[in-house]
Amino acid sequence: MMDFSGGAYGGGKAGGAFDPIGFVMRPTVILRAVCWLFAIIVFGCVSSEGWREENGKEYCIINRDANACNYAVGIGVIAFLASMGFIAGEYLFEQMSSVKTRKHYVLGDLGFSALWTFLYFVGFCYLTNAWGKAEDPPNGEGVNNVQASIVFSFFSIFTWAGCAYFAYLRFKAGVDPSFQSTYESDPNATTQYSAYPVGGAGGESDQFQQQPFGGGQQQQQQPGGDFNPAY
């Protein structure tokens, strides 16, 4: 079981060294890769062998219900793209210095994974019911593809549910008290500067005189109050 305790939503401080082996071995990354593979099977099987042509018109071999084929392809393609996006998000998660950004990512992951768990469940029930009423295709063409799509739609219910569960654990872990984001440790803090003394002894202001032209020239004050330049 992956430990999400410590840090912010299961991730350490940003800027750490990237470990490719550790990244690939993460349960969340492995599960996303499995979702990605299952999505390819779901939409690939239906799009390649789920349609037949009759009298110049294409029809879906799943009970001649075009919505069934379109549904399988639709949820599969979106799941395929989303899986790649979330794998990239896993890589970028450790680089997110903002705690709010991490929270939004985890909530997005949780919401999308839960939604796609439900959609795959609906798709499995829909495809199973439609396929049970369908006539056998000529020469049995496309039967294995449709059955594979239905089976992996069923498997995808559990993989996406697992992704939602991991996202929930991250959200539940929250932010560790010892964790301080580099950019959000104290957003209301202002830098304090010590005031430069403007008054001399006795409350009089310090006076600064710019030297005359020529860096080596100085002014000397005579007892009578007159200034004579010294060359």
Beta strands, then each sheet from edge to edge (+ up, - down):
strand 1: 51-54
strand 2: 57-60
strand 3: 218-221
strand 4: 227-230
sheet 1: 1+ 2-
sheet 2: 3+ 4-
end
